Amino acid sequence: MRVFVPILLMLAAPVFAQGSGPTPALANRQLSDPAKEAEATRLMHSLRCIQCQGQSIADSDASMAGTMRAEVRQQIAAGQKSEAVRNWMIQRYGEWVSFEPDFKGAGLLLWLTPIILLLASLWVARGLFWRRT
């Protein structure tokens, strides 16, 4: 009998390692109203999973993404607009959760950096070519 206990524990280990618990019901079930489901889906594609970090919550299989999907669907079903839900997610999880940064603070720096780098490289290139002639 003592030999079977460690074997049973080894077999049960993957079951306990599955995650933090069951996924909420609305995480994988679509809303009955097609317009609200389309709005929720668009919003879910614009929000980043905070557990996997490189995927949207619509594409992620992580349990945290399931929780976030359920929250989005629940708020959209309750009549919230997608921008209000997006702002709520940003307040709860931080600015990083959004794939579309705002035009203020760190988001402004993200939007302006490519333009600044392009202008700086053109200025350096102009200086290099101007000296040769």
ZIZIJO-V154884 format. One record per residue. N is the residue number from 1. OMEGA is omega in whole degrees, -180 to 180 (none if undefined). Layout:
N|OMEGA + N|OMEGA
This chain:
1|-179 + 2|180 + 3|-176 + 4|-178 + 5|178 + 6|179 + 7|178 + 8|178 + 9|178 + 10|179 + 11|-178 + 12|-177 + 13|179 + 14|179 + 15|-180 + 16|-177 + 17|-174 + 18|-180 + 19|-174 + 20|179 + 21|-178 + 22|179 + 23|179 + 24|-174 + 25|-178 + 26|-178 + 27|-176 + 28|180 + 29|-178 + 30|176 + 31|-177 + 32|178 + 33|-178 + 34|-180 + 35|179 + 36|178 + 37|178 + 38|178 + 39|179 + 40|-180 + 41|177 + 42|180 + 43|-179 + 44|177 + 45|-180 + 46|179 + 47|-177 + 48|174 + 49|-177 + 50|178 + 51|-179 + 52|170 + 53|-180 + 54|-176 + 55|173 + 56|179 + 57|177 + 58|-176 + 59|-173 + 60|176 + 61|-178 + 62|-179 + 63|178 + 64|177 + 65|176 + 66|177 + 67|-180 + 68|177 + 69|180 + 70|180 + 71|178 + 72|-179 + 73|-179 + 74|-179 + 75|177 + 76|178 + 77|179 + 78|176 + 79|178 + 80|174 + 81|-175 + 82|179 + 83|178 + 84|178 + 85|178 + 86|178 + 87|177 + 88|178 + 89|179 + 90|177 + 91|-176 + 92|-173 + 93|180 + 94|-177 + 95|-175 + 96|-176 + 97|-178 + 98|174 + 99|-179 + 100|-177 + 101|178 + 102|178 + 103|177 + 104|177 + 105|-179 + 106|178 + 107|177 + 108|177 + 109|178 + 110|-180 + 111|-175 + 112|-177 + 113|179 + 114|180 + 115|179 + 116|179 + 117|178 + 118|179 + 119|179 + 120|-180 + 121|176 + 122|178 + 123|178 + 124|180 + 125|178 + 126|180 + 127|180 + 128|-179 + 129|-178 + 130|-180 + 131|-177 + 132|-175 + 133|none
